[in-house]
């Protein structure tokens, strides 16, 4: 009888640990990150952008090391400009990190009006917890000097979110819509994970399921989300690539993510008029 009780106890502990591990893994969502110092350039003083390229769980402030990307550049006026050689190593820590992690950074000077789409294709990241590789094709759009043309253009990534709502000049509370594409075609019913970049750890989620918001695209590949707070928000539309990558002796699937970052603002209150 005693042996049976011990076995039951061990089984119970194993189940609890398994559930805790499952819960921990599912409270974190991976996001490729391309974060510029400004998303709207109105003055020459803001035209020297500093751009950070990272891989992390943005709300929980947990990072992963990132190899030098396979591709990094900017798309403006219908053309791509290769910026891969401008990337410099970045040692960074988010608020939950116990050590520094490897990312990348660059500077870019904007000299003329336009909408600048910065994009990155990382090298495949092996995620043992999910038993697959991850490749997040990530974009951010910077509007310069009010031109506001080109923000809705598709730039030819393997998968990408094409904005249907202007992805800058957004208030907290605004509705944002985008269309998810894979190989240039709408990807119906794709799952889109959404997280706030909790840069300084100032906010907490009341429940684990509130760390990462989840919506699904409709039959046309269109998703809709109401942005609840100011700050940077990441949208990651997830699909599985038709290709695989060999890991050891096995072929493993590839999670491809179309990631888009945008910044929401609070409206300013004029105290003298209130």
FENFENKA-V130844 format. One record per residue. N is the residue number from 1. RES is the residue in three letters. SS is DSSP state (A for helix, B for strand, O for the rest). Layout:
n;res;ss
N;RES;SS
N;RES;SS
//
This chain:
n;res;ss
1;UNK;O
2;UNK;A
3;UNK;A
4;UNK;A
5;UNK;A
6;UNK;A
7;UNK;A
8;UNK;A
9;UNK;A
10;UNK;A
11;UNK;A
12;UNK;A
13;UNK;A
14;UNK;A
15;UNK;A
16;UNK;A
17;UNK;A
18;UNK;A
19;UNK;A
20;UNK;A
21;UNK;A
22;UNK;A
23;UNK;A
24;UNK;A
25;UNK;A
26;UNK;A
27;UNK;A
28;UNK;O
29;UNK;O
30;UNK;O
31;UNK;B
32;UNK;B
33;UNK;B
34;UNK;B
35;UNK;B
36;UNK;B
37;UNK;O
38;UNK;O
39;UNK;O
40;UNK;B
41;UNK;B
42;UNK;O
43;UNK;O
44;UNK;A
45;UNK;A
46;UNK;A
47;UNK;O
48;UNK;B
49;UNK;B
50;UNK;B
51;UNK;B
52;UNK;B
53;UNK;B
54;UNK;B
55;UNK;B
56;UNK;B
57;UNK;B
58;UNK;O
59;UNK;O
60;UNK;O
61;UNK;O
62;UNK;B
63;UNK;B
64;UNK;B
65;UNK;O
66;UNK;O
67;UNK;O
68;UNK;O
69;UNK;O
70;UNK;O
71;UNK;B
72;UNK;B
73;UNK;B
74;UNK;B
75;UNK;B
76;UNK;B
77;UNK;O
78;UNK;O
79;UNK;B
80;UNK;B
81;UNK;B
82;UNK;B
83;UNK;O
84;UNK;A
85;UNK;A
86;UNK;A
87;UNK;O
88;UNK;B
89;UNK;B
90;UNK;B
91;UNK;B
92;UNK;B
93;UNK;O
94;UNK;O
95;UNK;O
96;UNK;O
97;UNK;O
98;UNK;O
99;UNK;O
100;UNK;O
101;UNK;B
102;UNK;B
103;UNK;B
104;UNK;B
105;UNK;B
106;UNK;B
107;UNK;B
108;UNK;B
109;UNK;B
110;UNK;O
111;UNK;O
112;UNK;O
113;UNK;O
114;UNK;B
115;UNK;B
116;UNK;B
117;UNK;B
118;UNK;B
119;UNK;B
120;UNK;B
121;UNK;B
122;UNK;O
123;UNK;O
124;UNK;O
125;UNK;B
126;UNK;B
127;UNK;B
128;UNK;O
129;UNK;O
130;UNK;O
131;UNK;O
132;UNK;B
133;UNK;B
134;UNK;B
135;UNK;B
136;UNK;B
137;UNK;B
138;UNK;B
139;UNK;B
140;UNK;B
141;UNK;B
142;UNK;B
143;UNK;B
144;UNK;B
145;UNK;O
146;UNK;O
147;UNK;O
148;UNK;O
149;UNK;O
150;UNK;O
151;UNK;O
152;UNK;O
153;UNK;O
154;UNK;O
155;UNK;O
156;UNK;O
157;UNK;O
158;UNK;O
159;UNK;B
160;UNK;B
161;UNK;B
162;UNK;B
163;UNK;B
164;UNK;O
165;UNK;O
166;UNK;O
167;UNK;O
168;UNK;O
169;UNK;O
170;UNK;B
171;UNK;B
172;UNK;O
173;UNK;O
174;UNK;O
175;UNK;B
176;UNK;B
177;UNK;B
178;UNK;B
179;UNK;B
180;UNK;B
181;UNK;B
182;UNK;B
183;UNK;O
184;UNK;O
185;UNK;B
186;UNK;B
187;UNK;O
188;UNK;O
189;UNK;O
190;UNK;O
191;UNK;B
192;UNK;B
193;UNK;B
194;UNK;B
195;UNK;B
196;UNK;B
197;UNK;O
198;UNK;O
199;UNK;O
200;UNK;O
201;UNK;O
202;UNK;O
203;UNK;O
204;UNK;O
205;UNK;O
206;UNK;O
207;UNK;O
208;UNK;A
209;UNK;A
210;UNK;A
211;UNK;O
212;UNK;O
213;UNK;B
214;UNK;B
215;UNK;B
216;UNK;B
217;UNK;O
218;UNK;O
219;UNK;O
220;UNK;O
221;UNK;O
222;UNK;B
223;UNK;B
224;UNK;B
225;UNK;B
226;UNK;B
227;UNK;O
228;UNK;O
229;UNK;O
230;UNK;O
231;UNK;B
232;UNK;B
233;UNK;B
234;UNK;B
235;UNK;B
236;UNK;B
237;UNK;B
238;UNK;B
239;UNK;B
240;UNK;B
241;UNK;B
242;UNK;B
243;UNK;B
244;UNK;B
245;UNK;B
246;UNK;B
247;UNK;B
248;UNK;O
249;UNK;O
250;UNK;B
251;UNK;B
252;UNK;B
253;UNK;B
254;UNK;B
255;UNK;B
256;UNK;B
257;UNK;B
258;UNK;B
259;UNK;B
260;UNK;B
261;UNK;B
262;UNK;B
263;UNK;B
264;UNK;B
265;UNK;B
266;UNK;O
267;UNK;O
268;UNK;O
269;UNK;O
270;UNK;O
271;UNK;A
272;UNK;A
273;UNK;A
274;UNK;O
//
